[in-house]
Each structure stands twice: as structure tokens, then as C-alpha cells.
Amino acid sequence: MGLRESTPRLRLRRTTVAGVLAMSILGLAAMGAKAGSTATPAQRAASAGTAAATKLGKATVPSGITVGLNQIVGAFPQAQRIQNEFTTAAKAIGWKVVVCDAQGDPTKMANCETSLLNQGVKAVFSIGEESSLIAAGLQQAKAKGIPTFNIGGQVSPSPLFTGNYGPNESKAGAVLGAYVVKTIGPAGGKVLLSDYPALYGKLRTGGLKNAIKGTNFKIAATTQPDFANVVVSTRQQVTSMVQQNPDAKVYWLSVEAAIQPAAQAMSAATGGKHYPDAPLVVTFHADLSTLDLIRQGLVDAVSENQYPASAWVAVDSAAEYFARKQATPSPGYQVGGFPIYSYPIITKQNLPPAGKYVPLTNDYFVFFKTKWKKEFGIK
């Protein structure tokens, strides 16, 4: 692109030319940043964070308060990842965190919810626990005016939750379902399903069911992992399904927390064979331990969606609740117009380096930190 003279004679002084060039360069840079063609994910996130904060205006958020986390199963790498992200987000905004580990036991989930409230926390966050399991604590919190939030994966809607946040599980399931159908091909075959009754599990599996509707695929067996005894129960279930369906083409696990024992059991049951000589093994979330299973050939593909970002969405929502008495609407796929999640399929062909997570398409770390700095004055 060249500069055109605005007069027929070239009488612009050197300083004027320099000024025109400077303005042109700045204008082109602004156009590029606005279009998003050259900006990095972090730059786009920072710009979006600033815009979101500007639209809301400045506010004050309480500092030094204590919030509680009802951890569904602290032993699971996936739950640990959510806890780590939640703690990081809470500390970034100036809050302290106390954790109660329910260890996958529904009775302990209920007890943790009330225990955290009895410790005087100002907000309670739970990881993927249906409201029916922690109803007494949720009702107690509501009576006291204490906000409550679900994170990690959406559960069934309930008026007892102030916010219910997680990625679009239907989309994550649809993407993985399409991958399965494309990979196996029109011949189809039997699908072995390890499902989970929480809403996020149902929505993910709904993606599979929609993808195979009207095809030659059929669900031949369905089980449900027992979180209170996940290793033993999952191994037994997977082994039994393979023995009864030795010609199965796909193993679908809707709740990724059971992938370690599931993948090991599948390998043992098939004599160490891998796809295409054994079922295609697919699940959700590109956690480090699951990425290692892909490297080992024990898992073929995962649908990733940056689910720990829901912890940041919930902390931001709690801050807005404290500052303005208005939480972020559920399910929080976007905040201030910024898309929080993306939905890539990860296989051996696009693995990140060992020990590294899949790079963020939407840098929610930068987005929220920028937003909080401008909106709440948090450095």
C-alpha cells in the first residue's frame, strides 16, 4: 500500500511527510489489532478485558475474605486441576481459600457444603456436584445470603445456585461424536459407553447419540463409574464390556476422571492391542495425565474445552455479586463478550510437548487479570 499525495504538486515538507507516515503506520496497526489478524491470544484477551471493565465501570470488591471449595474428589487429576485454577484465581483477586474434600462420597459432599458454611466462608464453590446432593447446604447458604457456585462442568439448573458454570458440553460431545463417526467410517459398529448421570455427562453423551443417529453405529453396553471406588469399579466394568463385546469398535468415556483405570483395563482386555485392532478409546479433557495416555497409545482422542476456566468465571461472578449484587448469567460461555472456551480434538498428531497443556486459543488468564485491574484496581 502506497501513500497518495493530496495535492498535484509534491510540496509536502519533510516533517509533514514524517507525520503522515507515522499516522499511517499507527492506523494500520490499529486496523490489524481490531481485525485480530496479527494480535496474539494474550493481546486479544487484554483488549477484551479492558473493554469489559470499561463497560461495567469501576467498583469495589472485598479483599481478604475467605471462600470455600467443595472438592468432589481430590485424588482425581482433573479435580486437582480445577482446584489449582480456582485457588490461583481467588488469590489473584485477594481471597483466601479453604477446601473440603468429599472423596467422591455423596454423603461427604453434603457434609462438606455445610461444614464450609459453618466455618464462616463468604461464598461456596462446588466442583460438578448436583444440587440434589448438597441441597441442605445450598438452602442454608441461600437463607444466609451467601452466594454458591458450581464449577468444572455444568450440573442440572437449580435456583439454589447463584451461578452454574462450565463449557458447552453439548458442543464438546458433538465435536467428539463427529470425530468418532469420521474415524471409524460408514461401516460403524458397536460402541461401549461409560456414562455419568450428572448433566455434563449426559450432554457429552448426547453429542455421541446425535452423531450416530441413523448410522451403522449402536451402543452395545452402558456402565457408570463409581466415584467412591473408581479404580476397581471401572476396571471391572470395562473388562466385562469388552469380554461381552469383543468386536466393539469404540469405547466412549463421558467422565474423564475414570480414564486411567479405564484405559489400563481396555489394554489388558484386548491383549495390549490398540486401534484399529482394538476399540477407539475417546474421552474428554486434555489433562497432563491423559495426554500421557495418548502418547502411550492407550487413548486415541480427547475433546478439550479448557474446563478449569470455569473457576475463573465463577470467581469473577462472585466478585460482581459482591460489588453489584449481580452474578454472571449461567452457563458463562462468554464474559463481557469474550469467549472463554474452545473445543479442539487432541490426538497423537497434535499433542503439545510433554508436561505442557494445550495452548489457549482464548487466554482467560489475561482476560480476567486485565479486567480486575481496570475494574477493581487489583494489581
C-alpha positions as CSV (number, residue, x, y, z in Angstrom):
1,M,0.0,0.0,0.0
2,G,1.5,3.4,-1.0
3,L,0.8,7.0,0.0
4,R,-1.1,9.2,-2.4
5,E,-0.4,12.9,-2.4
6,S,-3.4,15.1,-1.6
7,T,-2.2,17.9,-4.0
8,P,-0.9,17.7,-7.5
9,R,2.5,19.1,-6.5
10,L,4.9,17.3,-4.3
11,R,5.4,20.2,-1.9
12,L,5.0,18.4,1.4
13,R,7.7,19.3,3.8
14,R,9.9,16.5,5.3
15,T,8.3,16.9,8.7
16,T,4.8,16.7,7.2
17,V,5.7,13.5,5.3
18,A,7.1,12.0,8.5
19,G,3.8,12.9,10.3
20,V,1.7,11.3,7.6
21,L,3.8,8.2,7.6
22,A,3.6,7.9,11.4
23,M,-0.2,8.3,11.4
24,S,-0.5,5.7,8.6
25,I,1.6,3.2,10.5
26,L,-0.4,3.7,13.6
27,G,-3.6,3.5,11.7
28,L,-2.6,0.2,10.0
29,A,-1.5,-1.2,13.4
30,A,-4.9,-0.3,14.9
31,M,-6.7,-1.9,12.0
32,G,-4.7,-5.1,12.4
33,A,-5.3,-5.3,16.1
34,K,-9.0,-4.6,15.6
35,A,-9.3,-7.3,13.0
36,G,-7.4,-9.7,15.2
37,S,-5.3,-10.8,12.3
38,T,-1.9,-10.2,13.9
39,A,-2.7,-9.9,17.6
40,T,-1.7,-12.7,19.9
41,P,-4.2,-14.5,22.1
42,A,-2.9,-12.6,25.1
43,Q,-3.2,-9.3,23.3
44,R,-6.8,-10.0,22.2
45,A,-7.6,-11.1,25.8
46,A,-6.1,-7.9,27.3
47,S,-8.1,-5.8,24.9
48,A,-11.3,-7.6,25.7
49,G,-10.6,-7.4,29.4
50,T,-10.2,-3.7,29.2
51,A,-13.4,-3.3,27.2
52,A,-15.4,-5.4,29.6
53,A,-14.2,-3.4,32.6
54,T,-14.8,-0.1,30.9
55,K,-18.3,-1.1,30.1
56,L,-19.1,-2.1,33.7
57,G,-17.3,0.8,35.3
58,K,-15.2,0.9,38.4
59,A,-16.3,-0.9,41.5
60,T,-15.0,-2.2,44.9
61,V,-14.7,-5.9,45.7
62,P,-14.0,-7.2,49.2
63,S,-10.4,-8.1,49.9
64,G,-9.1,-10.7,52.4
65,I,-12.3,-12.7,52.7
66,T,-12.4,-16.5,52.9
67,V,-14.3,-18.6,50.4
68,G,-14.9,-22.3,50.4
69,L,-14.3,-25.1,47.8
70,N,-16.3,-28.3,48.0
71,Q,-13.9,-30.6,46.2
72,I,-15.7,-33.6,44.6
73,V,-12.7,-36.0,44.5
74,G,-9.3,-34.5,45.5
75,A,-7.5,-37.6,44.3
76,F,-8.5,-37.1,40.6
77,P,-6.0,-35.2,38.4
78,Q,-8.9,-33.4,36.8
79,A,-10.4,-32.2,40.1
80,Q,-6.9,-31.2,41.2
81,R,-6.5,-29.1,38.1
82,I,-9.8,-27.3,38.8
83,Q,-8.8,-26.7,42.5
84,N,-5.4,-25.3,41.4
85,E,-7.0,-22.9,38.9
86,F,-9.7,-21.9,41.5
87,T,-7.1,-21.2,44.2
88,T,-5.0,-19.2,41.7
89,A,-8.0,-17.1,40.6
90,A,-9.1,-16.5,44.2
91,K,-5.7,-15.4,45.3
92,A,-5.4,-13.1,42.3
93,I,-8.4,-11.2,43.4
94,G,-7.3,-11.2,47.1
95,W,-9.2,-14.0,48.7
96,K,-8.3,-16.9,50.9
97,V,-9.5,-20.5,50.2
98,V,-10.5,-23.4,52.5
99,V,-11.1,-26.8,50.9
100,C,-13.2,-29.7,51.9
101,D,-12.6,-33.0,50.0
102,A,-15.7,-35.1,49.6
103,Q,-13.7,-38.0,48.2
104,G,-16.4,-38.9,45.7
105,D,-18.8,-39.8,48.5
106,P,-22.3,-38.2,48.2
107,T,-22.7,-38.1,52.0
108,K,-19.4,-36.3,52.3
109,M,-20.4,-33.8,49.6
110,A,-23.4,-32.8,51.6
111,N,-21.3,-32.6,54.8
112,C,-18.6,-30.5,53.1
113,E,-21.1,-28.0,51.9
114,T,-22.5,-27.4,55.4
115,S,-19.0,-27.6,57.0
116,L,-17.7,-24.8,54.8
117,L,-20.6,-22.6,55.7
118,N,-20.1,-23.3,59.4
119,Q,-16.5,-22.1,59.0
120,G,-17.9,-18.7,58.0
121,V,-16.9,-18.5,54.4
122,K,-18.4,-15.7,52.3
123,A,-19.0,-17.8,49.2
124,V,-19.1,-21.6,48.4
125,F,-17.9,-23.2,45.2
126,S,-18.5,-26.8,44.4
127,I,-17.0,-28.9,41.6
128,G,-19.6,-30.8,39.5
129,E,-21.9,-31.8,42.3
130,E,-25.6,-31.9,41.6
131,S,-27.7,-29.6,43.7
132,S,-29.7,-32.6,45.0
133,L,-26.5,-34.0,46.6
134,I,-25.8,-30.8,48.5
135,A,-29.3,-29.3,48.9
136,A,-29.2,-28.8,52.6
137,G,-26.1,-26.7,52.4
138,L,-27.3,-24.7,49.4
139,Q,-30.5,-23.9,51.2
140,Q,-28.6,-22.8,54.3
141,A,-26.4,-20.6,52.1
142,K,-29.4,-19.0,50.4
143,A,-31.0,-18.3,53.8
144,K,-27.8,-16.5,54.9
145,G,-27.4,-14.6,51.7
146,I,-24.2,-16.4,50.8
147,P,-23.6,-17.0,47.1
148,T,-23.0,-20.5,45.8
149,F,-21.4,-21.6,42.5
150,N,-20.9,-24.8,40.6
151,I,-17.7,-25.1,38.5
152,G,-15.8,-27.6,36.4
153,G,-18.8,-28.9,34.4
154,Q,-22.5,-27.8,34.3
155,V,-24.9,-29.6,36.6
156,S,-28.7,-29.5,36.4
157,P,-30.0,-26.0,36.8
158,S,-31.2,-25.1,40.2
159,P,-32.4,-21.8,41.8
160,L,-30.2,-22.6,44.7
161,F,-27.0,-21.9,42.7
162,T,-26.0,-18.3,42.2
163,G,-24.0,-19.5,39.2
164,N,-23.6,-22.8,37.4
165,Y,-20.6,-22.6,35.1
166,G,-18.8,-24.8,32.7
167,P,-18.0,-25.2,29.0
168,N,-20.6,-26.1,26.4
169,E,-20.7,-29.8,27.0
170,S,-23.2,-30.4,24.1
171,K,-20.7,-28.9,21.7
172,A,-17.8,-30.8,23.2
173,G,-19.7,-34.0,22.8
174,A,-20.8,-33.2,19.3
175,V,-17.2,-32.5,18.2
176,L,-16.0,-35.8,19.7
177,G,-19.0,-37.7,18.3
178,A,-18.3,-36.3,14.8
179,Y,-14.6,-37.4,15.2
180,V,-15.7,-40.9,16.1
181,V,-18.0,-41.3,13.1
182,K,-15.4,-39.9,10.7
183,T,-12.6,-42.0,12.1
184,I,-14.4,-45.3,12.1
185,G,-16.2,-44.7,8.8
186,P,-19.6,-45.7,7.4
187,A,-19.3,-49.4,8.5
188,G,-19.9,-48.2,12.1
189,G,-20.0,-50.9,14.8
190,K,-20.6,-51.4,18.5
191,V,-19.9,-48.6,21.0
192,L,-19.1,-49.3,24.6
193,L,-20.3,-46.4,26.8
194,S,-19.2,-45.4,30.3
195,D,-21.6,-42.7,31.1
196,Y,-22.3,-40.4,34.2
197,P,-25.6,-39.1,35.4
198,A,-24.5,-35.5,36.1
199,L,-25.7,-33.0,33.5
200,Y,-22.3,-32.6,31.9
201,G,-22.0,-36.4,31.4
202,K,-25.5,-36.5,29.8
203,L,-24.8,-33.6,27.5
204,R,-21.5,-35.1,26.3
205,T,-23.0,-38.4,25.6
206,G,-25.9,-36.6,23.9
207,G,-23.3,-35.5,21.3
208,L,-22.4,-39.1,20.6
209,K,-26.0,-40.2,20.3
210,N,-26.8,-37.4,17.9
211,A,-23.7,-38.2,15.8
212,I,-24.5,-41.9,15.4
213,K,-28.3,-41.4,14.8
214,G,-29.2,-43.0,11.5
215,T,-25.8,-44.7,11.1
216,N,-24.5,-48.2,11.5
217,F,-23.2,-47.5,15.0
218,K,-25.1,-48.8,18.0
219,I,-24.5,-48.6,21.8
220,A,-23.9,-52.2,22.8
221,A,-23.3,-51.7,26.5
222,T,-23.5,-48.9,29.1
223,T,-22.0,-48.7,32.6
224,Q,-21.5,-45.9,35.2
225,P,-18.2,-45.4,37.1
226,D,-18.5,-45.4,40.9
227,F,-16.6,-42.4,42.1
228,A,-16.3,-43.8,45.6
229,N,-14.5,-46.8,44.2
230,V,-13.5,-45.6,40.8
231,V,-10.4,-47.7,40.1
232,V,-11.8,-51.1,40.9
233,S,-15.3,-50.5,39.6
234,T,-14.1,-49.0,36.3
235,R,-11.7,-51.8,35.6
236,Q,-14.3,-54.4,36.3
237,Q,-16.9,-52.6,34.1
238,V,-14.6,-52.1,31.1
239,T,-13.3,-55.7,31.3
240,S,-16.8,-57.1,31.3
241,M,-18.0,-54.9,28.4
242,V,-15.0,-56.0,26.2
243,Q,-15.4,-59.6,27.1
244,Q,-19.1,-59.5,26.2
245,N,-18.4,-57.4,23.0
246,P,-15.0,-58.4,21.6
247,D,-15.9,-56.9,18.2
248,A,-16.6,-53.4,19.6
249,K,-15.3,-50.5,17.6
250,V,-15.4,-47.6,20.1
251,Y,-15.1,-47.0,23.9
252,W,-16.6,-43.7,24.9
253,L,-16.0,-42.4,28.5
254,S,-18.1,-39.3,29.3
255,V,-16.5,-38.7,32.7
256,E,-12.8,-38.3,32.1
257,A,-11.9,-38.8,35.8
258,A,-12.0,-42.5,35.2
259,I,-9.8,-42.6,32.2
260,Q,-6.7,-44.0,33.9
261,P,-8.3,-47.3,35.1
262,A,-10.5,-47.4,32.0
263,A,-7.5,-47.2,29.6
264,Q,-5.5,-49.7,31.6
265,A,-8.4,-52.2,31.7
266,M,-9.0,-51.8,27.9
267,S,-5.4,-52.5,27.1
268,A,-5.4,-55.6,29.4
269,A,-8.7,-56.9,28.0
270,T,-7.5,-56.5,24.4
271,G,-4.1,-58.1,25.0
272,G,-2.3,-54.8,24.6
273,K,-3.7,-54.0,21.2
274,H,-4.6,-50.5,20.0
275,Y,-6.9,-49.0,17.5
276,P,-7.6,-50.2,14.8
277,D,-7.0,-53.7,16.2
278,A,-8.9,-52.7,19.4
279,P,-11.7,-50.2,20.2
280,L,-11.1,-46.5,19.5
281,V,-10.7,-45.0,23.0
282,V,-12.1,-41.5,23.4
283,T,-12.9,-39.2,26.4
284,F,-12.8,-35.5,27.4
285,H,-10.2,-33.0,28.7
286,A,-6.6,-32.8,27.8
287,D,-5.1,-33.1,31.3
288,L,-1.4,-33.9,31.5
289,S,-2.0,-37.5,32.7
290,T,-4.5,-38.0,29.8
291,L,-2.1,-36.6,27.3
292,D,0.5,-39.1,28.5
293,L,-2.0,-41.9,27.9
294,I,-2.3,-40.6,24.3
295,R,1.5,-40.8,23.9
296,Q,1.4,-44.3,25.2
297,G,-1.3,-45.3,22.7
298,L,-3.8,-46.1,25.5
299,V,-6.2,-43.2,24.5
300,D,-6.8,-42.2,20.9
301,A,-8.5,-38.8,21.2
302,V,-9.9,-36.3,23.7
303,S,-12.3,-33.4,23.3
304,E,-10.6,-30.5,25.1
305,N,-12.5,-27.4,26.3
306,Q,-10.4,-25.6,29.0
307,Y,-12.9,-26.6,31.7
308,P,-10.8,-25.1,34.5
309,A,-11.6,-21.7,33.1
310,S,-15.0,-22.1,34.8
311,A,-13.2,-21.5,38.1
312,W,-12.1,-18.0,36.9
313,V,-15.6,-17.4,35.5
314,A,-17.1,-18.2,38.9
315,V,-14.6,-16.1,40.9
316,D,-15.3,-13.2,38.6
317,S,-19.0,-13.8,39.0
318,A,-18.7,-13.8,42.8
319,A,-16.8,-10.5,42.6
320,E,-19.6,-9.0,40.5
321,Y,-22.1,-10.3,43.0
322,F,-20.2,-8.7,45.9
323,A,-19.7,-5.4,44.0
324,R,-23.0,-5.0,42.2
325,K,-25.3,-7.8,43.5
326,Q,-25.4,-9.2,40.0
327,A,-23.7,-12.5,39.2
328,T,-22.7,-13.6,35.7
329,P,-25.6,-15.4,34.0
330,S,-25.1,-19.2,33.7
331,P,-23.6,-21.0,31.9
332,G,-21.0,-18.3,31.3
333,Y,-19.7,-19.4,27.9
334,Q,-18.7,-15.8,27.4
335,V,-17.9,-13.0,29.8
336,G,-18.2,-9.4,28.7
337,G,-18.3,-10.6,25.1
338,F,-15.1,-12.6,25.5
339,P,-15.4,-16.3,24.5
340,I,-13.9,-18.4,27.4
341,Y,-13.8,-21.8,25.8
342,S,-12.7,-23.5,22.6
343,Y,-13.2,-27.1,21.5
344,P,-10.3,-28.8,19.8
345,I,-9.8,-32.6,19.3
346,I,-6.4,-33.7,20.6
347,T,-4.7,-36.8,19.1
348,K,-1.2,-38.0,18.7
349,Q,-0.9,-35.8,15.7
350,N,-1.3,-32.5,17.6
351,L,0.0,-33.3,21.1
352,P,1.7,-30.4,22.9
353,P,5.2,-31.1,24.3
354,A,5.4,-33.5,27.3
355,G,4.4,-31.7,30.5
356,K,2.6,-28.9,28.7
357,Y,-1.1,-28.2,28.3
358,V,-2.8,-27.5,25.0
359,P,-2.1,-23.8,24.2
360,L,-5.0,-21.5,24.9
361,T,-7.0,-20.1,22.0
362,N,-8.7,-17.7,24.3
363,D,-6.4,-16.6,27.1
364,Y,-8.7,-16.3,30.0
365,F,-5.9,-15.7,32.5
366,V,-5.0,-12.4,30.8
367,F,-8.6,-11.5,30.2
368,F,-9.7,-11.7,33.9
369,K,-6.5,-10.2,35.3
370,T,-6.8,-7.3,32.9
371,K,-10.5,-6.9,33.7
372,W,-9.9,-7.0,37.5
373,K,-7.1,-4.5,37.3
374,K,-9.1,-1.9,35.5
375,E,-12.5,-2.6,37.2
376,F,-11.5,-3.3,40.8
377,G,-8.0,-1.8,40.9
378,I,-6.4,-5.1,41.6
379,K,-2.7,-5.2,40.7
